[in-house]
C-alpha cells in the first residue's frame, strides 16, 4: 500500500542508526535527555545547543514531555540549532524519574527536532501509529541493536 | 465544534494529541476542527473552542476559560481519549 510505504519511509528518513542507543544508562532525567540530544547531534539533525534547549524546556514547563507511561518525547521549539527534522531513540536499561505524576519512571526517551511547525507531521503521524500499539512498543523497547530497532520499526509501520 | 490540543512548544505532544483526537472523533462519528497550540497562544485559540485537551502541568497556566479543559495522561491511549471526550460531548 502506497500510504504505508510513505509512512515507513518518513520514519526511516527521520531516525538514522547513529541516532539510536539501546540498553543505554543515565543517572537522571537530565542525563537521559542529554543522551537523546547527543544522538540527534550524531545523526546530523541538530547542533549541541538544541540539547540545552530541550533541558531548559523541561526546567521551565515541567515534565509534560512524559506523554505516556514510561515514555518521554523530549523536544524544544524550532530554532537555529535545528538542522533538519529528525528523531533520536534512547532506550534505558534502568528507568529514570522525570517528576511526572502518573507516567514515571521513563524507560524510553525519543528526541524530536523540527525546523518549523509543519515539516515533520508525516513523521509524527507514523510515530503515533507505532507508539499507540502497546505490543509494538514492548517489542521496540526490547530491540537489541540500532539495526534491529530500525528493522522492527519498518515492519511495524509498514 | 472546535477542539484545541495544547502543549509547551506546539510541535510535539500537541501534534500527537491532535492526531489521536482526530482518530477518536472519526470513530465516534463526530465532526470537529482540532488545532494544536503551544501554551503561549492557547488562551487566545481557546476563546472560541468548546474543548481544550492538555496535560496536567498546563491546567493552571490555561486558567479560567469558557471551554471545558480535559487532562489527558497517556497521549497514545485512544481508549482514554475516547472515554474523556465522550463525557465532554454528552
gemmi code that builds the backbone of each chain (N, CA, C; Angstrom):
import gemmi

chains = {
    "A": [
        ("UNK", (0.839, -1.200, 0.000), (0.000, 0.000, 0.000), (0.872, 1.247, 0.000)),
        ("UNK", (0.609, 2.166, -0.899), (1.473, 3.344, -1.016), (1.529, 4.149, 0.268)),
        ("UNK", (0.382, 4.263, 0.948), (0.355, 5.099, 2.154), (1.296, 4.534, 3.225)),
        ("UNK", (1.225, 3.226, 3.419), (2.070, 2.584, 4.422), (3.543, 2.744, 4.065)),
        ("UNK", (3.869, 2.619, 2.790), (5.257, 2.752, 2.364), (5.780, 4.152, 2.669)),
        ("UNK", (4.945, 5.156, 2.429), (5.358, 6.536, 2.716), (5.608, 6.723, 4.208)),
        ("UNK", (4.720, 6.184, 5.015), (4.861, 6.287, 6.459), (6.167, 5.670, 6.906)),
        ("UNK", (6.419, 4.470, 6.413), (7.634, 3.761, 6.760), (8.866, 4.557, 6.340)),
        ("UNK", (8.820, 5.140, 5.140), (9.954, 5.941, 4.669), (10.176, 7.179, 5.523)),
        ("UNK", (9.081, 7.786, 5.976), (9.194, 9.000, 6.785), (9.941, 8.695, 8.081)),
        ("UNK", (9.580, 7.599, 8.719), (10.265, 7.217, 9.962), (11.711, 6.829, 9.684)),
        ("UNK", (11.888, 6.098, 8.603), (13.215, 5.630, 8.233), (14.161, 6.817, 7.991)),
        ("UNK", (13.661, 7.844, 7.299), (14.479, 9.015, 6.996), (14.730, 9.866, 8.244)),
        ("UNK", (13.758, 9.885, 9.154), (13.868, 10.753, 10.333), (14.792, 10.184, 11.400)),
        ("UNK", (14.915, 8.859, 11.434), (15.683, 8.214, 12.501), (16.815, 7.389, 11.894)),
        ("UNK", (18.039, 7.895, 11.988), (19.168, 7.146, 11.436), (19.790, 6.280, 12.533)),
        ("UNK", (20.517, 5.265, 12.130), (21.120, 4.352, 13.114), (22.017, 5.068, 14.109)),
        ("UNK", (22.689, 6.136, 13.651), (23.589, 6.856, 14.564), (22.818, 7.641, 15.630)),
        ("UNK", (21.490, 7.767, 15.459), (20.680, 8.467, 16.452), (19.953, 7.511, 17.384)),
        ("UNK", (20.358, 6.234, 17.367), (19.692, 5.227, 18.211), (20.671, 4.676, 19.234)),
        ("UNK", (20.229, 4.583, 20.486), (21.025, 3.924, 21.502), (20.108, 2.993, 22.295)),
        ("UNK", (20.417, 1.695, 22.261), (19.596, 0.756, 23.028), (20.385, 0.287, 24.246)),
        ("UNK", (19.649, -0.101, 25.298), (20.267, -0.524, 26.556), (21.228, 0.534, 27.092)),
        ("UNK", (20.826, 1.805, 27.000), (21.649, 2.904, 27.498), (21.412, 3.074, 28.996)),
        ("UNK", (22.297, 3.836, 29.646), (22.028, 4.148, 31.047), (22.289, 5.617, 31.318)),
        ("UNK", (21.462, 6.199, 32.181), (21.572, 7.609, 32.552), (21.273, 7.734, 34.029)),
        ("UNK", (21.961, 8.668, 34.719), (21.773, 8.806, 36.166), (20.442, 9.462, 36.523)),
        ("UNK", (19.912, 10.310, 35.652), (18.686, 11.046, 35.958), (18.094, 11.565, 34.650)),
        ("UNK", (16.992, 12.343, 34.759), (16.322, 12.791, 33.525), (17.212, 13.710, 32.682)),
        ("UNK", (18.020, 14.535, 33.354), (18.910, 15.409, 32.582), (19.890, 14.580, 31.753)),
        ("UNK", (20.401, 13.519, 32.386), (21.327, 12.635, 31.687), (20.638, 11.946, 30.514)),
        ("UNK", (19.387, 11.537, 30.722), (18.647, 10.837, 29.668), (18.367, 11.776, 28.492)),
        ("UNK", (17.970, 13.011, 28.798), (17.690, 13.981, 27.725), (18.990, 14.360, 27.009)),
        ("UNK", (20.081, 14.412, 27.766), (21.377, 14.695, 27.147), (21.746, 13.602, 26.141)),
        ("UNK", (21.479, 12.340, 26.506), (21.737, 11.238, 25.561), (20.896, 11.411, 24.294)),
        ("UNK", (19.623, 11.794, 24.481), (18.741, 11.996, 23.321), (19.254, 13.144, 22.448)),
        ("UNK", (19.780, 14.206, 23.109), (20.335, 15.347, 22.375), (21.620, 14.971, 21.646)),
        ("UNK", (22.490, 14.245, 22.341), (23.752, 13.800, 21.717), (23.449, 12.943, 20.483)),
        ("UNK", (22.405, 12.132, 20.589), (22.049, 11.240, 19.476), (21.497, 12.032, 18.284)),
        ("UNK", (20.788, 13.124, 18.560), (20.319, 13.995, 17.468), (21.523, 14.629, 16.770)),
        ("UNK", (22.511, 15.065, 17.572), (23.734, 15.667, 17.012), (24.478, 14.630, 16.159)),
        ("UNK", (24.567, 13.407, 16.680), (25.280, 12.343, 15.958), (24.622, 12.040, 14.615)),
        ("UNK", (23.316, 12.218, 14.534), (22.604, 11.957, 13.279), (22.566, 13.166, 12.353)),
        ("UNK", (23.213, 14.272, 12.750), (23.229, 15.467, 11.902), (21.899, 16.217, 11.906)),
        ("UNK", (21.071, 15.974, 12.945), (19.752, 16.604, 12.991), (19.827, 17.986, 13.645)),
        ("UNK", (20.637, 18.096, 14.708), (20.730, 19.364, 15.453), (22.188, 19.656, 15.810)),
        ("UNK", (22.422, 20.875, 16.322), (23.703, 21.185, 16.961), (23.524, 20.963, 18.465)),
        ("UNK", (24.629, 20.987, 19.200), (24.579, 20.703, 20.639), (23.700, 21.706, 21.393)),
        ("UNK", (23.523, 22.897, 20.832), (22.708, 23.909, 21.515), (21.283, 23.406, 21.746)),
        ("UNK", (20.797, 22.544, 20.856), (19.419, 22.044, 20.977), (19.233, 21.195, 22.236)),
        ("UNK", (20.293, 20.466, 22.613), (20.231, 19.627, 23.822), (19.929, 20.495, 25.040)),
        ("UNK", (20.657, 21.626, 25.121), (20.438, 22.553, 26.229), (19.024, 23.139, 26.172)),
        ("UNK", (18.516, 23.368, 24.967), (17.161, 23.923, 24.814), (16.107, 22.926, 25.295)),
        ("UNK", (16.330, 21.632, 25.006), (15.369, 20.614, 25.458), (15.325, 20.545, 26.984)),
        ("UNK", (16.517, 20.624, 27.611), (16.587, 20.568, 29.079), (15.945, 21.824, 29.676)),
        ("UNK", (16.222, 22.983, 29.065), (15.645, 24.239, 29.551), (14.117, 24.212, 29.458)),
        ("UNK", (13.591, 23.561, 28.411), (12.133, 23.488, 28.234), (11.496, 22.731, 29.396)),
        ("UNK", (12.148, 21.640, 29.823), (11.601, 20.846, 30.935), (11.753, 21.612, 32.253)),
        ("UNK", (12.904, 22.301, 32.409), (13.087, 23.130, 33.602), (11.992, 24.191, 33.698)),
        ("UNK", (11.639, 24.754, 32.543), (10.691, 25.866, 32.521), (9.237, 25.382, 32.635)),
        ("UNK", (8.900, 24.339, 31.860), (7.493, 23.957, 31.720), (7.108, 22.704, 32.496)),
        ("UNK", (8.099, 22.012, 33.052), (7.795, 20.790, 33.795), (7.880, 19.560, 32.911)),
        ("UNK", (7.622, 18.374, 33.526), (7.851, 17.108, 32.816), (6.707, 16.724, 31.883)),
        ("UNK", (6.064, 17.699, 31.239), (4.926, 17.386, 30.373), (5.328, 16.540, 29.167)),
        ("UNK", (6.627, 16.483, 28.874), (7.089, 15.678, 27.733), (6.918, 14.174, 27.985)),
        ("UNK", (6.644, 13.802, 29.234), (6.387, 12.389, 29.536), (4.909, 12.132, 29.217)),
        ("UNK", (4.662, 11.732, 27.966), (3.287, 11.756, 27.452), (2.584, 10.407, 27.516)),
        ("UNK", (3.290, 9.373, 27.949), (2.671, 8.064, 28.122), (3.492, 7.343, 29.190)),
        ("UNK", (2.926, 6.279, 29.789), (3.697, 5.577, 30.825), (5.068, 5.136, 30.296)),
        ("UNK", (6.134, 5.616, 30.959), (7.481, 5.193, 30.600), (8.073, 5.839, 29.362)),
        ("UNK", (7.352, 6.796, 28.778), (7.825, 7.348, 27.502), (7.884, 8.878, 27.519)),
        ("UNK", (9.083, 9.418, 27.220), (9.237, 10.871, 27.117), (9.537, 11.259, 25.673)),
        ("UNK", (8.852, 12.293, 25.192), (9.142, 12.851, 23.868), (9.860, 14.175, 24.107)),
        ("UNK", (11.216, 14.082, 24.204), (11.995, 15.285, 24.503), (12.079, 16.158, 23.253)),
        ("UNK", (11.822, 17.448, 23.405), (11.903, 18.356, 22.256), (11.913, 19.795, 22.742)),
        ("UNK", (12.295, 20.695, 21.835), (12.143, 22.116, 22.102), (11.443, 22.715, 20.896)),
        ("UNK", (11.443, 24.032, 20.792), (10.763, 24.631, 19.643), (11.728, 24.748, 18.466)),
        ("UNK", (11.184, 25.016, 17.261), (12.072, 25.232, 16.118), (13.085, 26.340, 16.436)),
        ("UNK", (14.365, 26.143, 16.086), (15.386, 27.147, 16.383), (16.541, 26.980, 15.411)),
        ("UNK", (17.491, 27.933, 15.401), (18.658, 27.791, 14.517), (19.485, 26.533, 14.827)),
        ("UNK", (19.293, 25.946, 16.020), (20.034, 24.732, 16.382), (19.485, 23.492, 15.675)),
        ("UNK", (18.341, 23.638, 15.012), (17.755, 22.509, 14.279), (18.192, 22.563, 12.819)),
        ("UNK", (18.894, 21.504, 12.383), (19.403, 21.473, 11.012), (18.384, 20.843, 10.068)),
        ("UNK", (17.654, 19.853, 10.555), (16.589, 19.233, 9.759), (15.629, 18.529, 10.713)),
        ("UNK", (14.478, 18.106, 10.192), (13.539, 17.364, 11.033), (14.095, 15.974, 11.288)),
        ("UNK", (14.047, 15.534, 12.543), (14.556, 14.203, 12.820), (14.247, 13.739, 14.228)),
        ("UNK", (14.566, 12.474, 14.461), (14.295, 11.839, 15.748), (15.554, 11.191, 16.294)),
        ("UNK", (15.573, 10.980, 17.616), (16.565, 10.081, 18.202), (15.814, 9.136, 19.136)),
        ("UNK", (16.452, 8.040, 19.484), (15.774, 6.983, 20.246), (16.722, 6.446, 21.306)),
        ("UNK", (16.396, 6.628, 22.589), (17.239, 6.143, 23.683), (16.402, 5.208, 24.556)),
        ("UNK", (16.702, 3.914, 24.520), (16.011, 3.040, 25.467), (16.945, 2.759, 26.638)),
        ("UNK", (16.409, 2.919, 27.845), (17.213, 2.845, 29.067), (17.022, 1.503, 29.768)),
        ("UNK", (18.122, 0.915, 30.206), (18.043, -0.343, 30.958), (17.380, -0.102, 32.316)),
        ("UNK", (17.797, 0.992, 32.974), (17.203, 1.371, 34.263), (16.366, 2.629, 34.063)),
        ("UNK", (15.043, 2.534, 34.230), (14.192, 3.723, 34.049), (14.565, 4.851, 35.020)),
        ("UNK", (14.378, 6.101, 34.578), (14.651, 7.251, 35.459), (13.379, 8.091, 35.637)),
        ("UNK", (13.176, 8.666, 36.846), (12.008, 9.523, 37.057), (12.208, 10.923, 36.451)),
        ("UNK", (11.143, 11.458, 35.862), (11.162, 12.827, 35.335), (10.378, 13.776, 36.251)),
        ("UNK", (9.692, 13.196, 37.250), (8.846, 14.019, 38.116), (7.421, 14.119, 37.598)),
        ("UNK", (7.015, 13.191, 36.725), (5.652, 13.222, 36.193), (4.702, 12.497, 37.148)),
        ("UNK", (3.519, 13.075, 37.414), (2.613, 12.497, 38.408), (2.107, 11.087, 38.069)),
        ("UNK", (1.899, 10.765, 36.799), (1.316, 9.440, 36.519), (2.136, 8.562, 35.581)),
        ("UNK", (3.082, 9.123, 34.829), (3.759, 8.323, 33.803), (5.206, 7.934, 34.117)),
        ("UNK", (5.720, 8.328, 35.293), (7.081, 7.966, 35.699), (7.171, 6.485, 36.025)),
        ("UNK", (8.354, 5.841, 36.055), (9.620, 6.348, 35.514), (9.712, 6.080, 34.004)),
        ("UNK", (10.697, 6.700, 33.375), (10.803, 6.677, 31.922), (11.876, 5.685, 31.469)),
        ("UNK", (11.502, 4.808, 30.550), (12.480, 3.852, 30.019), (12.773, 4.086, 28.542)),
        ("UNK", (12.019, 4.983, 27.917), (12.276, 5.308, 26.507), (12.191, 6.814, 26.307)),
        ("UNK", (13.297, 7.411, 25.822), (13.292, 8.838, 25.507), (13.433, 8.984, 24.000)),
        ("UNK", (12.442, 9.595, 23.383), (12.515, 9.895, 21.954), (12.796, 11.387, 21.826)),
        ("UNK", (13.892, 11.724, 21.149), (14.231, 13.129, 20.913), (13.593, 13.557, 19.598)),
        ("UNK", (13.016, 14.750, 19.574), (12.367, 15.254, 18.359), (12.858, 16.663, 18.071)),
        ("UNK", (13.231, 16.897, 16.811), (13.586, 18.251, 16.395), (12.881, 18.550, 15.086)),
        ("UNK", (12.359, 19.764, 14.963), (11.685, 20.170, 13.737), (12.054, 21.609, 13.409)),
        ("UNK", (12.362, 21.910, 12.152), (12.761, 23.267, 11.781), (11.576, 24.227, 11.713)),
        ("UNK", (10.360, 23.714, 11.623), (9.173, 24.573, 11.597), (7.989, 23.781, 12.156)),
        ("UNK", (6.790, 24.340, 12.079), (5.643, 23.687, 12.713), (4.976, 22.630, 11.843)),
        ("UNK", (5.338, 22.540, 10.577), (4.591, 21.651, 9.679), (5.395, 20.534, 9.029)),
        ("UNK", (6.717, 20.724, 8.887), (7.513, 19.826, 8.060), (7.650, 18.401, 8.590)),
        ("UNK", (7.257, 18.151, 9.830), (7.507, 16.853, 10.432), (6.223, 16.083, 10.710)),
        ("UNK", (5.106, 16.542, 10.144), (3.820, 15.944, 10.512), (3.705, 14.480, 10.092)),
        ("UNK", (4.297, 14.165, 8.948), (4.252, 12.787, 8.472), (4.997, 11.853, 9.450)),
        ("UNK", (6.138, 12.352, 9.950), (6.919, 11.585, 10.914), (6.106, 11.389, 12.195)),
        ("UNK", (5.455, 12.468, 12.647), (4.676, 12.376, 13.880), (3.528, 11.386, 13.726)),
        ("UNK", (2.920, 11.402, 12.546), (1.808, 10.504, 12.296), (2.278, 9.049, 12.327)),
        ("UNK", (3.436, 8.795, 11.715), (3.995, 7.444, 11.705), (4.333, 7.008, 13.126)),
        ("UNK", (4.911, 7.932, 13.886), (5.308, 7.646, 15.265), (4.071, 7.342, 16.120)),
        ("UNK", (3.034, 8.156, 15.953), (1.798, 7.959, 16.719), (1.221, 6.579, 16.438)),
        ("UNK", (1.268, 6.174, 15.171), (0.726, 4.878, 14.792), (1.455, 3.745, 15.488)),
        ("UNK", (2.772, 3.807, 15.525), (3.566, 2.738, 16.124), (3.438, 2.741, 17.654)),
        ("UNK", (3.479, 3.946, 18.251), (3.551, 4.034, 19.703), (2.213, 3.837, 20.395)),
        ("UNK", (1.095, 3.936, 19.654), (-0.187, 3.692, 20.337), (-0.517, 2.203, 20.402)),
        ("UNK", (0.370, 1.374, 19.916), (0.176, -0.070, 19.966), (1.098, -0.647, 21.053)),
        ("UNK", (0.507, -1.040, 22.185), (1.287, -1.495, 23.349), (2.230, -2.648, 23.023)),
        ("UNK", (1.726, -3.593, 22.239), (2.536, -4.768, 21.914), (3.730, -4.359, 21.050)),
        ("UNK", (3.482, -3.456, 20.108), (4.557, -2.973, 19.237), (5.605, -2.237, 20.060)),
        ("UNK", (5.124, -1.408, 21.000), (6.031, -0.617, 21.827), (6.917, -1.526, 22.684)),
        ("UNK", (6.330, -2.578, 23.226), (7.107, -3.514, 24.056), (8.206, -4.167, 23.218)),
        ("UNK", (7.903, -4.529, 21.982), (8.911, -5.139, 21.107), (10.012, -4.130, 20.781)),
        ("UNK", (9.610, -2.876, 20.534), (10.595, -1.840, 20.188), (11.530, -1.563, 21.364)),
        ("UNK", (10.949, -1.531, 22.580), (11.767, -1.260, 23.764), (12.786, -2.369, 23.994)),
        ("UNK", (12.465, -3.572, 23.516), (13.349, -4.716, 23.737), (14.366, -4.902, 22.609)),
        ("UNK", (14.381, -4.012, 21.621), (15.317, -4.162, 20.492), (16.750, -4.247, 21.008)),
        ("UNK", (17.546, -5.130, 20.400), (18.883, -5.390, 20.937), (19.981, -4.568, 20.264)),
        ("UNK", (19.683, -3.918, 19.138), (20.695, -3.083, 18.471), (19.977, -2.021, 17.636)),
        ("UNK", (20.694, -0.952, 17.263), (20.070, 0.068, 16.411), (19.532, -0.524, 15.108)),
        ("UNK", (20.259, -1.455, 14.513), (19.808, -2.046, 13.248), (18.530, -2.854, 13.470)),
        ("UNK", (18.495, -3.589, 14.594), (17.332, -4.373, 14.980), (16.110, -3.460, 15.150)),
        ("UNK", (16.324, -2.320, 15.817), (15.237, -1.375, 16.042), (14.705, -0.830, 14.722)),
        ("UNK", (15.621, -0.464, 13.817), (15.200, 0.074, 12.508), (14.371, -0.955, 11.742)),
        ("UNK", (14.817, -2.204, 11.775), (14.093, -3.264, 11.076), (12.689, -3.427, 11.656)),
        ("UNK", (12.620, -3.456, 12.999), (11.330, -3.598, 13.672), (10.395, -2.439, 13.325)),
        ("UNK", (10.948, -1.220, 13.363), (10.141, -0.036, 13.071), (9.556, -0.101, 11.670)),
        ("UNK", (10.371, -0.532, 10.715), (9.854, -0.546, 9.352), (8.821, -1.660, 9.177)),
        ("UNK", (9.006, -2.776, 9.913), (7.987, -3.843, 9.865), (6.678, -3.367, 10.491)),
        ("UNK", (6.800, -2.696, 11.648), (5.602, -2.317, 12.397), (4.841, -1.185, 11.742)),
        ("UNK", (5.559, -0.307, 11.013), (4.859, 0.825, 10.409), (4.467, 0.529, 8.968)),
        ("UNK", (4.848, -0.661, 8.479), (4.522, -0.991, 7.083), (3.076, -1.471, 6.975)),
    ],
    "B": [
        ("UNK", (-17.722, 22.382, 15.690), (-17.107, 22.404, 17.015), (-15.591, 22.546, 16.893)),
        ("UNK", (-15.004, 23.285, 17.815), (-13.554, 23.458, 17.785), (-12.923, 22.865, 19.060)),
        ("UNK", (-11.869, 22.093, 18.845), (-11.126, 21.490, 19.943), (-9.667, 21.926, 19.820)),
        ("UNK", (-9.046, 22.330, 20.918), (-7.641, 22.749, 20.878), (-6.801, 21.786, 21.720)),
        ("UNK", (-5.715, 21.275, 21.129), (-4.768, 20.421, 21.850), (-3.569, 21.285, 22.225)),
        ("UNK", (-3.262, 21.354, 23.514), (-2.252, 22.303, 23.997), (-1.023, 21.588, 24.556)),
        ("UNK", (0.168, 22.023, 24.142), (1.392, 21.551, 24.799), (2.357, 22.716, 24.956)),
        ("UNK", (3.585, 22.439, 25.367), (4.514, 23.515, 25.662), (5.057, 24.227, 24.430)),
        ("UNK", (5.372, 23.455, 23.378), (6.072, 24.019, 22.233), (5.245, 24.040, 20.953)),
        ("UNK", (4.201, 23.264, 20.914), (3.350, 23.244, 19.729), (3.864, 22.408, 18.569)),
        ("UNK", (4.955, 21.646, 18.768), (5.441, 20.821, 17.651), (5.375, 19.323, 17.945)),
        ("UNK", (5.333, 18.963, 19.216), (5.487, 17.540, 19.523), (4.242, 16.929, 20.104)),
        ("UNK", (4.067, 17.137, 21.409), (2.991, 16.446, 22.101), (1.617, 16.914, 21.629)),
        ("UNK", (1.467, 18.221, 21.358), (0.142, 18.683, 20.939), (-0.202, 18.150, 19.550)),
        ("UNK", (0.816, 17.954, 18.709), (0.579, 17.418, 17.371), (0.133, 15.956, 17.466)),
        ("UNK", (0.786, 15.190, 18.342), (0.380, 13.805, 18.571), (-1.044, 13.740, 19.123)),
        ("UNK", (-1.321, 14.628, 20.069), (-2.641, 14.662, 20.694), (-3.703, 15.020, 19.661)),
        ("UNK", (-3.384, 15.966, 18.787), (-4.313, 16.352, 17.711), (-4.606, 15.156, 16.807)),
        ("UNK", (-3.545, 14.435, 16.408), (-3.733, 13.304, 15.501), (-4.578, 12.203, 16.140)),
        ("UNK", (-4.280, 11.878, 17.407), (-5.029, 10.816, 18.072), (-6.469, 11.243, 18.368)),
        ("UNK", (-6.659, 12.541, 18.650), (-8.019, 13.044, 18.878), (-8.840, 12.964, 17.594)),
        ("UNK", (-8.207, 13.287, 16.470), (-8.922, 13.194, 15.184), (-9.332, 11.754, 14.895)),
        ("UNK", (-8.434, 10.809, 15.240), (-8.759, 9.388, 15.061), (-9.998, 9.016, 15.880)),
        ("UNK", (-9.999, 9.451, 17.154), (-11.109, 9.144, 18.062), (-12.412, 9.759, 17.549)),
        ("UNK", (-12.342, 11.031, 17.110), (-13.550, 11.719, 16.631), (-14.131, 11.009, 15.417)),
        ("UNK", (-13.221, 10.524, 14.542), (-13.693, 9.784, 13.364), (-14.449, 8.535, 13.793)),
        ("UNK", (-13.885, 7.823, 14.780), (-14.534, 6.580, 15.199), (-15.854, 6.860, 15.932)),
        ("UNK", (-15.974, 8.041, 16.547), (-17.221, 8.401, 17.226), (-18.223, 9.030, 16.257)),
        ("UNK", (-17.741, 9.325, 15.034), (-18.610, 9.971, 14.055), (-18.910, 11.417, 14.394)),
        ("UNK", (-17.975, 12.078, 15.095), (-18.177, 13.478, 15.476), (-17.362, 14.378, 14.543)),
        ("UNK", (-17.999, 15.426, 14.061), (-17.335, 16.349, 13.158), (-16.808, 17.532, 13.977)),
        ("UNK", (-15.469, 17.674, 14.021), (-14.901, 18.793, 14.780), (-13.578, 19.207, 14.164)),
        ("UNK", (-13.208, 20.452, 14.425), (-11.965, 21.007, 13.936), (-10.970, 20.954, 15.099)),
        ("UNK", (-9.864, 20.188, 14.942), (-8.889, 20.068, 16.027), (-7.625, 20.842, 15.662)),
        ("UNK", (-7.200, 21.730, 16.538), (-5.986, 22.506, 16.283), (-4.966, 22.276, 17.395)),
        ("UNK", (-3.676, 22.294, 17.024), (-2.601, 22.168, 18.005), (-2.106, 23.568, 18.366)),
        ("UNK", (-1.799, 23.779, 19.647), (-1.332, 25.098, 20.073), (-0.264, 24.955, 21.138)),
        ("UNK", (0.662, 25.909, 21.210), (1.576, 25.909, 22.348), (0.948, 26.757, 23.457)),
        ("UNK", (1.491, 26.631, 24.650), (0.868, 27.248, 25.819), (0.797, 28.778, 25.676)),
        ("UNK", (1.730, 29.360, 24.916), (1.750, 30.814, 24.740), (0.513, 31.357, 24.029)),
        ("UNK", (-0.028, 30.575, 23.083), (-1.174, 31.059, 22.312), (-2.469, 30.342, 22.688)),
        ("UNK", (-2.376, 29.421, 23.653), (-3.515, 28.555, 23.973), (-4.763, 29.329, 24.387)),
        ("UNK", (-4.591, 30.314, 25.257), (-5.761, 31.058, 25.758), (-6.501, 31.749, 24.628)),
        ("UNK", (-5.736, 32.377, 23.730), (-6.335, 33.060, 22.587), (-7.058, 32.090, 21.676)),
        ("UNK", (-6.403, 30.938, 21.398), (-7.008, 29.971, 20.480), (-8.221, 29.299, 21.099)),
        ("UNK", (-8.250, 29.217, 22.417), (-9.343, 28.517, 23.090), (-10.585, 29.393, 23.227)),
        ("UNK", (-10.468, 30.661, 22.852), (-11.566, 31.607, 23.070), (-12.880, 31.123, 22.433)),
        ("UNK", (-12.769, 30.590, 21.196), (-14.000, 30.121, 20.541), (-14.034, 28.591, 20.451)),
        ("UNK", (-13.305, 27.918, 21.340), (-13.299, 26.449, 21.333), (-14.266, 25.919, 22.388)),
        ("UNK", (-14.730, 24.681, 22.172), (-15.612, 24.061, 23.161), (-14.815, 23.184, 24.138)),
        ("UNK", (-13.713, 22.606, 23.610), (-12.939, 21.668, 24.427), (-11.442, 21.962, 24.277)),
        ("UNK", (-10.711, 21.911, 25.385), (-9.253, 22.008, 25.354), (-8.687, 20.713, 25.944)),
        ("UNK", (-7.775, 20.069, 25.206), (-7.115, 18.858, 25.695), (-5.677, 19.203, 26.028)),
        ("UNK", (-5.193, 18.772, 27.190), (-3.823, 19.104, 27.554), (-3.305, 18.157, 28.633)),
        ("UNK", (-2.044, 18.348, 29.036), (-1.520, 17.563, 30.145), (-1.691, 18.363, 31.435)),
        ("UNK", (-1.638, 17.647, 32.542), (-1.952, 18.233, 33.838), (-1.149, 19.505, 34.140)),
        ("UNK", (0.118, 19.498, 33.718), (1.005, 20.618, 34.036), (0.488, 21.963, 33.551)),
        ("UNK", (-0.283, 21.947, 32.453), (-0.660, 23.220, 31.837), (-2.010, 23.753, 32.296)),
        ("UNK", (-2.721, 22.966, 33.110), (-4.055, 23.402, 33.539), (-4.011, 24.745, 34.277)),
        ("UNK", (-3.092, 24.931, 35.258), (-3.065, 26.229, 35.945), (-2.741, 27.385, 34.999)),
        ("UNK", (-1.863, 27.143, 34.029), (-1.480, 28.215, 33.104), (-2.604, 28.595, 32.149)),
        ("UNK", (-3.419, 27.602, 31.770), (-4.542, 27.897, 30.876), (-5.569, 28.739, 31.630)),
        ("UNK", (-5.724, 28.463, 32.923), (-6.585, 29.283, 33.766), (-8.062, 29.122, 33.463)),
        ("UNK", (-8.825, 30.126, 33.849), (-10.279, 30.085, 33.685), (-10.647, 30.429, 32.246)),
        ("UNK", (-11.243, 29.482, 31.541), (-11.745, 29.768, 30.195), (-13.119, 29.136, 30.039)),
        ("UNK", (-13.826, 29.546, 28.985), (-15.174, 29.016, 28.762), (-15.150, 27.562, 28.322)),
        ("UNK", (-14.122, 27.191, 27.572), (-14.048, 25.822, 27.068), (-13.834, 24.833, 28.209)),
        ("UNK", (-14.305, 23.601, 28.009), (-14.070, 22.550, 29.000), (-12.639, 22.031, 28.853)),
        ("UNK", (-11.875, 22.052, 29.946), (-10.481, 21.605, 29.895), (-10.402, 20.143, 30.328)),
        ("UNK", (-9.850, 19.301, 29.460), (-9.734, 17.870, 29.757), (-8.259, 17.499, 29.846)),
        ("UNK", (-7.887, 16.824, 30.940), (-6.497, 16.390, 31.121), (-6.325, 14.985, 30.552)),
        ("UNK", (-5.336, 14.818, 29.685), (-5.015, 13.502, 29.127), (-3.692, 13.038, 29.745)),
        ("UNK", (-3.688, 11.851, 30.343), (-2.464, 11.331, 30.964), (-1.594, 10.578, 29.970)),
        ("UNK", (-2.228, 9.729, 29.157), (-1.476, 8.941, 28.178), (-1.921, 9.349, 26.779)),
        ("UNK", (-1.044, 10.087, 26.085), (-1.397, 10.659, 24.789), (-1.559, 9.595, 23.700)),
        ("UNK", (-1.093, 8.379, 23.978), (-1.212, 7.313, 22.980), (-2.384, 6.385, 23.262)),
        ("UNK", (-3.062, 6.620, 24.384), (-4.140, 5.726, 24.779), (-5.465, 6.216, 24.173)),
        ("UNK", (-5.826, 5.632, 23.040), (-7.045, 6.069, 22.355), (-8.284, 5.804, 23.210)),
        ("UNK", (-8.222, 4.771, 24.061), (-9.362, 4.482, 24.937), (-9.575, 5.609, 25.944)),
        ("UNK", (-8.460, 6.102, 26.515), (-8.572, 7.212, 27.483), (-9.153, 8.453, 26.800)),
        ("UNK", (-8.637, 8.771, 25.617), (-9.114, 9.959, 24.891), (-10.598, 9.784, 24.537)),
        ("UNK", (-10.967, 8.583, 24.092), (-12.356, 8.314, 23.724), (-13.282, 8.514, 24.924)),
        ("UNK", (-12.900, 7.895, 26.045), (-13.727, 7.947, 27.247), (-13.937, 9.385, 27.716)),
        ("UNK", (-12.841, 10.156, 27.757), (-12.931, 11.521, 28.278), (-13.671, 12.446, 27.317)),
        ("UNK", (-13.468, 12.227, 26.010), (-14.177, 13.057, 25.023), (-15.674, 12.773, 25.065)),
        ("UNK", (-16.023, 11.485, 25.230), (-17.442, 11.099, 25.265), (-18.164, 11.829, 26.389)),
        ("UNK", (-17.515, 11.876, 27.566), (-18.126, 12.555, 28.709), (-18.315, 14.042, 28.399)),
        ("UNK", (-17.303, 14.649, 27.784), (-17.371, 16.075, 27.477), (-18.416, 16.369, 26.402)),
        ("UNK", (-18.602, 15.418, 25.492), (-19.520, 15.655, 24.374), (-20.978, 15.434, 24.764)),
        ("UNK", (-21.195, 14.706, 25.864), (-22.571, 14.394, 26.261), (-23.335, 15.628, 26.722)),
    ],
}
model = gemmi.Model(1)
for chain_id, residues in chains.items():
    chain = gemmi.Chain(chain_id)
    for i, (resn, *xyz) in enumerate(residues, 1):
        res = gemmi.Residue()
        res.name, res.seqid = resn, gemmi.SeqId(i, " ")
        for name, pos in zip(("N", "CA", "C"), xyz):
            atom = gemmi.Atom()
            atom.name, atom.element = name, gemmi.Element(name[0])
            atom.pos, atom.b_iso = gemmi.Position(*pos), 0.0
            res.add_atom(atom)
        chain.add_residue(res)
    model.add_chain(chain)
structure = gemmi.Structure()
structure.add_model(model)
structure.setup_entities()
